[in-house]
Structure formats: C-alpha cells, structure tokens
C-alpha cells in the first residue's frame, strides 16, 4: 500500500472521508443487537488507517467539527432537558442526574485505583458510558492544562485508544443489564409487567388488519331513515350516545342542500350525514343501521394532518383520556402519533403528555386548527437554516468557553469552548421550541451536524492516535478494559436500586430509563423486544437528554478532578 501513502499524507482529508466511510460500514454490523455503531466504527477505522499511514491532522478542523456537533446535540436535547426540569417530572430528573454523576465518580475512582493517566481515564469514561462526546470535551480540558504541548498531545492520543477498548462492553453491558440482569434482580417478568402496564394505560395491542380508533379516520356519508334513534336528537346528543367510539357529524345534506351544523342542530329523517370516525367504528356501528351514500360534494371537506407542539401548560401532565373527556379541542380530531425528542411514545388513553411533545393530529382542517390553537402551535417546517444564528451562537459560546475560568487545584482552568457551545445550543434549542421563528435549524441539518460532525472528529482523533495504538494496547489494554466494565455497570446498579426502591418508578419504565441515562438506544430496543411492548420508551425519553448533556460535560469535570 506504499503507493497510497503520498496521496494520504499530502491530502489528509482523503483519509478522513475513508475513515468515515469504512467506519459507517463497520457500524452496520451487529450481533444480537451489539455492535460498535458508526461513531466508534469511524474511530476504529481512523486508528487502523493512522497505524499504517502517518496522517497529519489539523487541530483547527477537528475543533470546528466538534463545535458543530456540540451545538447540534445541545440544540436537539435542549427542549427536553429544560422542560423536563420545568414540568416537575422530578423522579426522572433525579435518575437522569444520579446515573451520570455516578458514572463520573466511578471513572474517577477507577482511574485512581488503576493509576491511569488522564487520557486513558477519559477514554475509559467515554467508552464505558458509550458517550463519544467525552473524547472532545476531555481533549479540550487537557489542552487547557499548564503542560508542555508534546505532553498534551500524548495524553490526548490516549483517549481514543481507551474508548475503543471499552466501548464494546459499554454497549453489551447496557443491553445485557437492561434486558436480562436488571429484570432478574428485580424478579420481574417483562412480558407480564408490560401487559399490566399497557392495561393500566389503556393500550390495546393491535392485530394485523385492525386499526385503532385513536389513529385512523374516515369521512363517509350515511342517510338516516325513519325509525333510527338519532332522529329528533341534536348533533351533540347523537355524538354523546357513542362518545367512547369518537364518531363526529361534520355536515348534513338536507332537502338537496348542504347545511353547516352546530351542536344544537336537530337531525331529521332523510338527512344525509357526513360522519367522521375510525374505519372499525363506522363499520361496526353505523353501516348496520344507515345506508351509505355516494356524495362527493358533501364529503369534499378540507382535511389536515399537522404536527402540533404542545406548549400549553394547562394540558401538560394530563392523560390522553382526560384531555379527550374534558377539552373541546379533542372533538373531531384523531391522534396518530406522539414524538418526544427523537422517540415515538405509545398512544394510549393513559399516556401522559409533556410540554414539547410533538402531536401528529389529523381530521377536518377547522377542527385540527382549533385543537392546535388550544394545545400549542402548528410546527410548520422552516425553509432553511438560520446561519446567522448558528454562526453567532457558536462564536459566543466558544468565546465564553475560553474566557470563563474556574479555580481548580490552585490553577485557573477555562470552562472550554465545547462545553460552553453545548450550553448555548441548549438555550437556543429551547428558545426555538417556544418561538419557532427564532434561530430555526431544520431537523435534517441538526442530524447532519451531530452525525458527520462527531464521526469526522473521532476519525481525525483516531488518525492521530493510530501510530501508538498497538503499543498502548499491549501496555495498558487489559487494565483499561476491566476498568471500563466497572464504569459501565456501577451506574446501572445504582440507577436500578435507586430508581426502584427510592424513587418507586415502574420497573419496566425504569429499565428504559437506565438505557436513556447511559444514552444507549440499543438497550431500549432490547427491553422492548423482550417485553413485547414499546412502553419502556417513556422512561427512556425521561432521562436521555440528561445523559447526553451531563456525561458530555463530565469529560471536562473528570480531567479537572484528576488534575486537582
């Protein structure tokens, strides 16, 4: 491969893209849900390429990519993080703080016990807690120390080596603990607990070909003839007869003319009604008693399918059943899905809404707009990224990070541009969720910043550390690997018992929350698979924002603590 050396050395960007491509390819491979993922795959690819080819890496390019990533993760996690605090879900907050702090303290203790250098300690924390941003925050903290440049570079090169050694058990450990060991320790039958929780929430497991009345609707025309019980009743009375079935009368054709209706409109024999409801309810309750009509003009009502962000404090904390029964906003609309951050939340009568939830509502346009006004606001996608806000936010955050310092062990150490940019991203993301026109950045752009920003950053870290990788593994690999096992498991044990016996959390949701606090989506997927239910995602969504933010900041804190 000597022919490739001059090209990669002269144009190092080629090596970076090679590492990203190979890394994402490595990340695709999983065995029983366990794999490296694209970020660690990119790190490993960078280490291997860097071992065979000595690639010059630009520190400026690395920091640029990492700041984009940190802003992106802050912007996306900010709304859930701030609203989780504001809305008083204190038990999820407590767990979301206790586990990252336990991870930090465990990393510190193991680093002291094993007498690890700063870089190996930070990499052990990054891989053990499966939070790769620690690589960047710890690297920046090391560079801020009053050490010779050569020593700083040596310590920073240790981080990706330790991360690669500990990440695979970090992934496996969370999956095994949440799906097998945790339930065994709690003497928990996952499937039985899932059925019990679903029953409490009012969830119905859907059979193939059957759709829930909460999710799908049809508008059909029916003629009511003499003898039907609804004749002589008002629209409101007719709808209340079948309130649990959620059937709504939208318009009426009477004597050949279409008339708009209100709650007090009285139904007459011969009326043709435009009835809105689920396919299943219409077929079961209406088709047997009224003759369906083909009336295109009557049914030609604008329909809407909008994403509505829940911002009204009055409705936060209410169940869907409560909202349906006590709010006029629910009339004539159907809830297709709930998204909380990046996660899809089960739709059931007992599901509790939180501010910031994105509700996908469908129904007739006037009803959906009325509901959107009552619940919050329609989340219309913006046209483009606000680059002014993006650039100035990262500038301000980075400037704060390098100018604000704290006394640590007799020294004044800067906060760090990456941590400060993360905090600014949190503030900007939360503000955008309150005022959508402020600093809008499309989800696709944020996802690109998070994925490519971090993958490219760790690829470059790996390229630089590659030449010393094999020797470092021989010297200290076993120690770091065993330390990483402890770092992975201790927060899980603490979180399990603290969450179950102190916070009294539901055990199934708790297992999802453990995966969230250690930012491991594969752990959530394993719990869902073994329980046969999606409900663990509710616990996951309550802690994952805290995990991402606090563990990332923990990389800086670990270096400060070890150097103090």
C-alpha positions as CSV (number, residue, x, y, z in Angstrom):
1,X,0.0,0.0,0.0
2,X,3.0,2.3,-0.3
3,X,1.6,3.8,-3.4
4,X,-1.3,5.3,-1.3
5,X,1.0,6.9,1.3
6,X,1.9,10.1,-0.6
7,X,-1.7,10.8,-1.5
8,X,-3.0,10.4,2.1
9,X,-0.1,12.4,3.5
10,X,-0.4,15.2,1.0
11,X,-4.2,15.3,1.2
12,X,-5.2,14.1,4.7
13,X,-8.9,15.0,4.0
14,X,-9.0,11.9,1.8
15,X,-8.1,9.7,4.8
16,X,-10.8,11.4,6.9
17,X,-13.5,10.5,4.4
18,X,-12.1,7.0,4.0
19,X,-12.3,6.5,7.8
20,X,-15.9,7.9,7.9
21,X,-17.0,5.5,5.1
22,X,-15.3,2.5,6.5
23,X,-16.5,3.4,10.0
24,X,-20.1,3.6,9.0
25,X,-19.7,0.3,7.2
26,X,-18.3,-1.3,10.4
27,X,-21.1,0.3,12.4
28,X,-23.7,-1.6,10.4
29,X,-22.6,-5.0,11.8
30,X,-24.3,-6.2,14.9
31,X,-24.6,-9.5,16.7
32,X,-27.7,-9.9,18.8
33,X,-28.1,-6.1,18.9
34,X,-24.5,-5.5,20.0
35,X,-22.2,-3.5,17.6
36,X,-19.8,-0.6,17.5
37,X,-22.1,1.9,15.8
38,X,-21.0,4.4,13.2
39,X,-19.1,6.7,15.6
40,X,-16.9,4.1,17.2
41,X,-16.6,2.4,13.9
42,X,-15.2,5.7,12.5
43,X,-12.8,5.9,15.4
44,X,-11.6,2.3,14.9
45,X,-11.2,2.9,11.1
46,X,-9.2,6.1,11.9
47,X,-6.9,4.2,14.3
48,X,-6.2,1.4,11.8
49,X,-5.6,3.9,8.9
50,X,-3.4,6.0,11.2
51,X,-1.4,3.0,12.3
52,X,-0.5,2.1,8.7
53,X,-0.2,5.7,7.4
54,X,1.1,8.6,9.4
55,X,-1.5,11.2,8.5
56,X,-1.1,14.9,9.5
57,X,-4.3,16.1,11.2
58,X,-5.4,19.7,11.6
59,X,-6.4,20.7,15.1
60,X,-8.5,23.5,13.8
61,X,-10.5,21.2,11.5
62,X,-11.1,18.8,14.5
63,X,-12.3,21.6,16.7
64,X,-14.6,23.1,14.0
65,X,-16.3,19.8,13.5
66,X,-16.6,19.1,17.2
67,X,-18.2,22.5,17.9
68,X,-20.8,21.9,15.2
69,X,-21.6,18.6,16.9
70,X,-21.8,20.0,20.4
71,X,-24.1,22.8,19.2
72,X,-26.3,20.3,17.4
73,X,-26.7,18.0,20.4
74,X,-27.4,20.9,22.7
75,X,-30.0,22.3,20.2
76,X,-31.8,19.0,19.8
77,X,-31.7,18.0,23.5
78,X,-32.3,21.4,24.9
79,X,-36.1,21.5,24.8
80,X,-36.4,18.1,26.5
81,X,-33.8,19.0,29.1
82,X,-35.3,22.4,30.1
83,X,-38.9,21.2,30.0
84,X,-38.1,18.1,32.0
85,X,-36.9,20.4,34.7
86,X,-39.8,22.9,34.4
87,X,-42.6,20.4,34.3
88,X,-41.6,18.8,37.5
89,X,-41.0,15.2,36.5
90,X,-38.7,15.1,39.4
91,X,-38.2,11.4,39.6
92,X,-36.9,11.2,36.0
93,X,-34.8,14.2,36.7
94,X,-33.3,12.7,39.8
95,X,-32.4,9.4,38.0
96,X,-31.1,11.4,35.0
97,X,-28.7,13.2,37.3
98,X,-27.7,10.4,39.7
99,X,-26.6,8.0,37.0
100,X,-24.3,10.4,35.0
101,X,-22.8,11.6,38.3
102,X,-22.3,8.0,39.4
103,X,-20.5,7.3,36.1
104,X,-18.3,10.3,36.6
105,X,-17.4,9.3,40.2
106,X,-16.8,5.7,39.2
107,X,-14.5,6.8,36.3
108,X,-12.6,9.0,38.8
109,X,-12.3,6.2,41.3
110,X,-11.1,3.6,38.8
111,X,-8.6,6.0,37.3
112,X,-7.1,6.5,40.7
113,X,-7.2,2.8,41.6
114,X,-5.6,1.7,38.3
115,X,-3.2,4.7,38.3
116,X,-4.3,5.7,34.8
117,X,-3.1,8.8,33.0
118,X,-5.6,11.5,32.1
119,X,-6.1,10.4,28.6
120,X,-6.7,6.7,29.4
121,X,-9.1,7.7,32.2
122,X,-11.1,10.0,29.9
123,X,-11.3,7.3,27.2
124,X,-12.4,4.7,29.7
125,X,-15.2,7.0,30.7
126,X,-16.2,7.7,27.1
127,X,-16.3,4.1,26.1
128,X,-17.7,2.7,29.3
129,X,-20.6,5.2,29.3
130,X,-20.9,5.0,25.5
131,X,-20.9,8.8,25.1
132,X,-18.2,9.6,22.5
133,X,-18.5,13.5,23.0
134,X,-16.4,12.9,26.1
135,X,-13.5,12.4,23.8
136,X,-13.8,16.0,22.7
137,X,-14.6,17.7,26.0
138,X,-11.8,15.8,27.8
139,X,-9.4,16.6,24.9
140,X,-10.1,20.3,25.2
141,X,-9.8,20.2,29.0
142,X,-6.3,18.5,28.7
143,X,-5.2,21.2,26.2
144,X,-6.2,23.8,28.7
145,X,-3.8,22.4,31.4
146,X,-0.4,24.1,32.0
147,X,1.5,21.3,30.4
148,X,4.1,21.2,27.5
149,X,2.4,20.8,24.1
150,X,4.1,17.5,23.5
151,X,2.7,16.1,26.7
152,X,-0.8,17.4,25.9
153,X,-0.7,15.7,22.5
154,X,0.5,12.4,24.1
155,X,-2.4,12.5,26.7
156,X,-5.0,13.3,24.0
157,X,-3.8,10.4,21.9
158,X,-4.6,8.0,24.7
159,X,-8.3,8.9,24.8
160,X,-9.5,7.2,21.5
161,X,-7.4,4.1,22.4
162,X,-9.2,3.6,25.7
163,X,-12.5,4.5,24.2
164,X,-12.1,1.8,21.5
165,X,-11.1,-0.8,24.2
166,X,-14.1,-0.1,26.4
167,X,-16.9,0.8,24.0
168,X,-17.9,-2.7,23.0
169,X,-18.6,-3.8,26.6
170,X,-20.2,-0.4,27.2
171,X,-22.7,-1.4,24.6
172,X,-23.1,-5.0,25.5
173,X,-23.2,-4.2,29.3
174,X,-26.2,-1.9,28.9
175,X,-28.1,-4.3,26.7
176,X,-27.4,-7.3,28.9
177,X,-28.2,-5.4,32.1
178,X,-31.4,-3.8,31.0
179,X,-32.8,-6.8,29.2
180,X,-31.6,-9.7,31.4
181,X,-29.7,-8.9,34.6
182,X,-31.9,-6.0,35.7
183,X,-35.2,-7.9,35.3
184,X,-33.6,-10.9,37.1
185,X,-32.5,-8.8,40.1
186,X,-36.0,-7.3,40.4
187,X,-37.6,-10.7,39.9
188,X,-39.5,-9.2,37.0
189,X,-41.4,-11.0,34.3
190,X,-41.0,-8.4,31.4
191,X,-43.9,-9.7,29.3
192,X,-46.3,-9.8,32.3
193,X,-45.3,-6.4,33.5
194,X,-45.7,-5.0,30.0
195,X,-49.2,-6.4,29.8
196,X,-50.1,-5.0,33.2
197,X,-48.7,-1.5,32.4
198,X,-50.4,-1.5,29.0
199,X,-53.7,-2.4,30.7
200,X,-53.3,0.5,33.2
201,X,-52.6,2.9,30.3
202,X,-55.5,1.6,28.2
203,X,-53.3,0.4,25.4
204,X,-54.7,-2.2,23.1
205,X,-52.3,-4.5,21.2
206,X,-53.2,-4.2,17.5
207,X,-53.8,-7.3,15.4
208,X,-52.9,-7.3,11.8
209,X,-55.5,-5.6,9.7
210,X,-57.2,-3.8,12.7
211,X,-56.6,-0.1,13.3
212,X,-57.0,1.8,16.5
213,X,-59.7,4.5,16.7
214,X,-57.0,6.8,18.0
215,X,-55.0,6.6,14.8
216,X,-57.0,6.3,11.6
217,X,-60.2,8.0,10.4
218,X,-62.6,8.1,7.5
219,X,-65.3,10.5,6.4
220,X,-68.4,8.7,5.0
221,X,-71.9,9.7,4.0
222,X,-75.0,7.9,5.5
223,X,-78.7,8.5,5.1
224,X,-80.8,8.3,8.2
225,X,-84.3,7.0,7.7
226,X,-87.4,6.9,9.9
227,X,-87.1,4.7,12.9
228,X,-83.5,5.4,13.8
229,X,-82.9,6.5,17.4
230,X,-80.9,9.6,16.4
231,X,-83.8,11.3,14.6
232,X,-85.1,14.2,16.7
233,X,-81.8,14.4,18.6
234,X,-79.3,17.2,18.4
235,X,-75.9,16.7,16.9
236,X,-74.3,16.9,20.4
237,X,-76.8,14.3,21.8
238,X,-76.2,12.0,18.9
239,X,-72.4,12.2,19.3
240,X,-72.6,11.7,23.1
241,X,-74.5,8.5,22.6
242,X,-71.3,7.0,21.2
243,X,-68.8,9.2,22.9
244,X,-66.4,6.3,23.6
245,X,-66.3,5.5,19.9
246,X,-65.4,9.0,18.8
247,X,-67.9,9.4,15.9
248,X,-68.5,13.0,14.7
249,X,-71.1,14.6,12.4
250,X,-69.3,17.2,10.3
251,X,-72.0,18.3,7.7
252,X,-75.6,17.5,6.6
253,X,-77.3,17.4,3.3
254,X,-81.0,18.2,3.8
255,X,-83.5,18.6,1.0
256,X,-80.8,18.6,-1.5
257,X,-78.8,21.4,0.1
258,X,-75.7,21.1,2.2
259,X,-76.1,22.9,5.6
260,X,-73.4,23.8,8.1
261,X,-74.2,22.5,11.6
262,X,-73.7,23.3,15.2
263,X,-74.2,21.3,18.4
264,X,-77.9,22.2,18.6
265,X,-78.8,21.2,15.0
266,X,-81.6,18.7,15.2
267,X,-81.3,15.6,13.0
268,X,-84.3,14.8,10.7
269,X,-85.4,11.7,8.7
270,X,-83.9,11.7,5.2
271,X,-80.8,13.7,6.3
272,X,-77.5,12.6,4.7
273,X,-74.8,12.9,7.4
274,X,-71.1,13.3,6.8
275,X,-69.8,11.1,9.7
276,X,-66.1,11.2,10.7
277,X,-64.7,8.2,12.7
278,X,-62.4,5.2,12.6
279,X,-62.9,2.6,9.9
280,X,-63.6,0.0,12.6
281,X,-66.2,2.1,14.4
282,X,-68.0,3.1,11.2
283,X,-68.3,-0.4,10.0
284,X,-69.4,-1.8,13.4
285,X,-71.9,0.8,14.5
286,X,-73.1,2.8,11.5
287,X,-73.2,0.6,8.5
288,X,-75.7,-1.8,10.1
289,X,-78.3,0.9,10.7
290,X,-77.9,3.5,8.0
291,X,-77.4,3.3,4.2
292,X,-74.1,4.6,3.0
293,X,-74.4,7.1,0.2
294,X,-72.0,8.3,-2.5
295,X,-72.0,12.1,-2.1
296,X,-68.7,13.6,-3.2
297,X,-69.8,17.2,-2.7
298,X,-70.9,16.5,0.9
299,X,-67.6,14.8,1.7
300,X,-65.5,17.4,0.0
301,X,-64.2,19.0,3.2
302,X,-60.6,20.1,3.6
303,X,-58.7,17.7,5.8
304,X,-55.5,18.3,7.6
305,X,-52.6,16.4,9.0
306,X,-50.5,18.7,11.2
307,X,-47.7,18.3,13.7
308,X,-48.7,20.3,16.8
309,X,-46.2,21.1,19.5
310,X,-47.8,21.0,23.0
311,X,-46.9,24.3,24.7
312,X,-50.0,25.0,26.8
313,X,-49.1,24.3,30.5
314,X,-52.8,23.5,31.2
315,X,-52.6,20.3,29.2
316,X,-49.1,19.2,30.2
317,X,-49.3,16.4,32.7
318,X,-52.8,15.3,31.6
319,X,-53.5,11.8,30.1
320,X,-55.0,11.5,26.7
321,X,-58.2,10.1,28.2
322,X,-58.5,13.2,30.4
323,X,-57.9,15.5,27.5
324,X,-60.5,13.8,25.4
325,X,-63.2,14.0,28.0
326,X,-62.6,17.5,29.4
327,X,-61.5,19.5,26.4
328,X,-63.5,20.6,23.4
329,X,-60.2,20.7,21.5
330,X,-60.4,16.9,21.0
331,X,-63.7,17.0,19.1
332,X,-63.3,15.8,15.5
333,X,-59.6,15.1,15.6
334,X,-57.5,11.9,15.9
335,X,-54.1,11.5,17.3
336,X,-51.8,9.5,15.0
337,X,-48.5,9.7,16.9
338,X,-46.6,11.3,19.7
339,X,-42.9,12.2,19.4
340,X,-40.9,13.2,22.4
341,X,-37.5,14.3,21.2
342,X,-36.3,11.6,18.9
343,X,-38.5,8.9,20.4
344,X,-42.0,7.8,19.4
345,X,-44.2,7.5,22.5
346,X,-47.1,4.9,22.6
347,X,-50.6,6.4,22.0
348,X,-52.9,5.1,24.7
349,X,-55.6,6.6,27.0
350,X,-53.2,6.6,29.9
351,X,-50.3,8.2,28.1
352,X,-49.3,11.4,30.0
353,X,-48.5,14.4,27.8
354,X,-45.5,16.6,28.4
355,X,-44.8,20.1,27.1
356,X,-42.7,19.9,24.0
357,X,-44.4,16.7,22.8
358,X,-45.0,16.8,19.0
359,X,-48.5,15.5,18.4
360,X,-49.5,14.4,14.9
361,X,-53.2,15.3,14.6
362,X,-55.5,14.5,11.7
363,X,-59.1,15.4,11.0
364,X,-61.0,18.2,9.3
365,X,-58.9,21.3,8.8
366,X,-61.1,23.6,11.0
367,X,-61.1,21.1,13.9
368,X,-57.3,20.5,13.7
369,X,-56.5,24.2,13.6
370,X,-58.9,24.7,16.6
371,X,-57.1,22.0,18.5
372,X,-53.7,23.4,17.6
373,X,-54.7,26.8,19.0
374,X,-55.8,25.2,22.2
375,X,-52.9,22.8,22.6
376,X,-50.0,24.9,21.4
377,X,-48.9,25.7,17.9
378,X,-48.6,24.0,14.5
379,X,-45.0,23.1,13.8
380,X,-44.6,24.2,10.2
381,X,-41.2,23.2,8.9
382,X,-39.0,26.1,8.1
383,X,-37.4,26.7,4.7
384,X,-33.8,27.0,5.6
385,X,-31.2,27.1,8.3
386,X,-30.7,30.4,10.1
387,X,-26.9,30.6,9.5
388,X,-26.7,34.0,11.2
389,X,-28.0,32.5,14.5
390,X,-25.8,29.3,14.0
391,X,-22.6,31.2,13.4
392,X,-23.1,33.8,16.2
393,X,-24.2,31.2,18.7
394,X,-21.1,29.1,18.2
395,X,-18.9,32.2,18.3
396,X,-20.5,33.5,21.5
397,X,-20.3,30.1,23.2
398,X,-16.7,29.4,22.2
399,X,-15.7,32.9,23.3
400,X,-17.4,32.4,26.7
401,X,-15.7,29.0,27.0
402,X,-12.2,30.3,26.5
403,X,-12.7,33.4,28.6
404,X,-14.5,32.0,31.7
405,X,-12.3,30.0,34.0
406,X,-12.6,28.3,37.4
407,X,-10.1,27.7,40.1
408,X,-9.0,24.0,40.2
409,X,-6.2,22.8,42.4
410,X,-4.6,26.3,42.6
411,X,-4.9,26.8,38.9
412,X,-7.5,28.7,36.8
413,X,-8.8,26.4,34.1
414,X,-11.1,27.6,31.3
415,X,-14.6,26.3,31.0
416,X,-13.9,25.1,27.5
417,X,-15.4,26.2,24.2
418,X,-17.1,22.8,23.6
419,X,-18.9,22.8,26.9
420,X,-20.0,26.5,26.5
421,X,-21.2,25.9,22.9
422,X,-23.2,22.9,24.3
423,X,-24.9,25.2,26.9
424,X,-25.6,27.9,24.2
425,X,-27.1,25.2,22.0
426,X,-29.4,24.1,24.8
427,X,-30.6,27.6,25.3
428,X,-31.1,28.2,21.5
429,X,-32.9,24.9,21.0
430,X,-35.2,25.6,24.0
431,X,-35.9,29.1,22.8
432,X,-36.7,27.9,19.3
433,X,-39.2,25.4,20.8
434,X,-41.0,28.4,22.4
435,X,-40.7,30.7,19.4
436,X,-40.4,28.6,16.3
437,X,-39.3,31.6,14.2
438,X,-36.2,32.1,16.4
439,X,-33.0,30.6,15.2
440,X,-34.7,27.8,13.2
441,X,-32.4,25.0,12.1
442,X,-34.2,22.1,10.3
443,X,-34.0,18.6,11.9
444,X,-32.1,17.3,8.9
445,X,-29.4,19.9,9.3
446,X,-29.1,19.2,13.1
447,X,-28.9,15.5,12.4
448,X,-26.1,16.1,9.9
449,X,-24.2,18.2,12.3
450,X,-24.5,15.6,15.0
451,X,-23.6,12.5,12.9
452,X,-21.0,13.8,10.5
453,X,-19.6,16.3,12.9
454,X,-18.8,13.6,15.6
455,X,-17.9,10.9,13.1
456,X,-15.4,13.1,11.3
457,X,-14.0,14.4,14.6
458,X,-13.3,10.9,16.1
459,X,-11.9,9.8,12.7
460,X,-9.3,12.5,12.9
461,X,-8.6,11.7,16.6
462,X,-8.1,8.1,15.5
463,X,-5.8,9.0,12.7
464,X,-3.6,11.0,15.0
465,X,-3.5,8.3,17.7
466,X,-3.0,5.4,15.2
467,X,0.8,5.2,15.3
468,X,0.8,4.5,19.1
469,X,-2.3,2.3,19.2
470,X,-0.8,-1.2,19.2
471,X,1.9,-0.4,21.7
472,X,-0.6,1.3,24.1
473,X,-2.9,-1.7,23.9
474,X,0.0,-4.0,24.8
475,X,1.0,-1.9,27.8
476,X,-2.3,-1.0,29.4
477,X,-5.1,-2.6,27.4
478,X,-6.3,-5.1,30.0
479,X,-6.4,-2.6,32.8
480,X,-8.5,-0.1,30.8
481,X,-10.8,-2.8,29.6
482,X,-11.5,-4.1,33.1
483,X,-11.9,-0.6,34.4
484,X,-14.4,0.1,31.6
485,X,-16.5,-2.8,32.7
486,X,-16.8,-1.3,36.2
487,X,-17.6,2.1,34.8
488,X,-20.4,0.6,32.7
489,X,-22.0,-1.5,35.4
490,X,-21.8,0.6,38.6
491,X,-24.2,3.4,37.3
492,X,-26.6,0.7,36.2
493,X,-26.7,-1.0,39.5
494,X,-27.0,2.3,41.4
495,X,-29.8,3.5,39.0
496,X,-31.7,0.2,39.3
497,X,-31.9,0.2,43.0
498,X,-32.2,4.0,43.4
499,X,-35.0,4.2,40.8
500,X,-37.0,1.2,42.1
501,X,-36.7,1.4,45.9
502,X,-36.1,5.2,46.4
503,X,-38.0,6.8,43.5
504,X,-40.6,4.0,43.3
505,X,-40.5,4.0,39.5
506,X,-42.4,1.4,37.4
507,X,-39.8,-1.4,36.8
508,X,-40.4,-1.6,33.1
509,X,-40.1,2.1,32.5
510,X,-37.1,2.1,34.9
511,X,-35.2,-0.3,32.6
512,X,-35.9,2.0,29.7
513,X,-34.7,5.0,31.8
514,X,-31.4,3.2,32.6
515,X,-30.7,2.8,28.9
516,X,-31.6,6.5,28.4
517,X,-29.3,7.8,31.2
518,X,-26.5,5.9,29.5
519,X,-27.6,7.1,26.1
520,X,-27.8,3.6,24.7
521,X,-30.8,3.2,22.3
522,X,-29.9,-0.5,21.7
523,X,-30.5,-1.1,25.4
524,X,-34.1,0.3,25.0
525,X,-34.6,-1.8,21.9
526,X,-33.6,-4.9,23.8
527,X,-36.1,-4.2,26.6
528,X,-38.8,-3.6,24.1
529,X,-38.1,-6.8,22.3
530,X,-38.0,-9.0,25.4
531,X,-41.2,-7.3,26.9
532,X,-43.0,-7.3,23.5
533,X,-44.1,-3.8,24.2
534,X,-43.0,-0.2,23.3
535,X,-43.8,1.3,26.7
536,X,-40.3,1.4,28.1
537,X,-39.6,4.3,25.7
538,X,-41.5,6.5,28.1
539,X,-38.8,6.0,30.8
540,X,-36.0,6.3,28.1
541,X,-37.3,9.7,27.0
542,X,-37.3,11.0,30.5
543,X,-33.6,10.5,31.1
544,X,-31.8,10.5,27.7
545,X,-31.4,14.3,27.4
546,X,-29.8,14.4,30.9
547,X,-27.5,11.6,29.9
548,X,-26.3,13.2,26.7
549,X,-25.7,16.6,28.4
550,X,-24.3,15.6,31.8
551,X,-22.0,12.8,30.6
552,X,-20.5,15.1,27.9
553,X,-19.8,17.8,30.5
554,X,-18.5,15.1,32.7
555,X,-15.5,14.7,30.4
556,X,-14.3,18.1,31.4
557,X,-15.1,17.5,35.0
558,X,-13.1,14.3,35.1
559,X,-9.9,16.0,33.9
560,X,-10.4,18.8,36.4
561,X,-10.9,16.3,39.3
562,X,-7.9,14.1,38.3
563,X,-5.6,17.1,37.8
564,X,-6.6,18.9,41.0
